[in-house]
Amino acid sequence: MAAPGSEAEAAMAGPEELVCAGGRNRKAVLCQRCSSRVLLPGAAVFARKELFLPAMKKKTALAGGCDPEGDILQDHWLVDDMFSFENVGFTKDVGNIKFLICADCEVGPIGWHCLDDKKSFYVALDRVSHE
């Protein structure tokens, strides 16, 4: 089990501490709100890509797609198969984008998926915790 304060340290740690030599996630990826497991260790590859994610909300608020508040994030876990996730949900389409959310507490978005690319699911490091 993680020591007290280690989640905060991991969130503040650079991605190099979360990435193994092969470029994959060294630790499990968890929902920040409910600690539900999103990805197992080794299930994703570290990727840098600038993506806009709306501010964290419940799934019902995200589906509207009219909220301009959010963040441009660049550090992500890239997953190429949706069945690699342990626990993830998707919003309704917002244009050609689906946002990834925690399937247990429905808070998100924790990630981004473009419907034009069936093999690219991005999970923002800033929107999840690691253990």
Buried (B, 14 or more C-beta within 10 A) or exposed (E): EEEEEBBEEBBEEEBEEBBEEEEBBBBBBBBBBEBBBBBBBBBBBBBEEEBEBBEBBEBEBBEEEEEEEBBEBBBBBBBEEEEBBBBBBBBEEBEEBBBBBBBBBBBBBBBBBBEEEEEBBBBBBEBBBBB
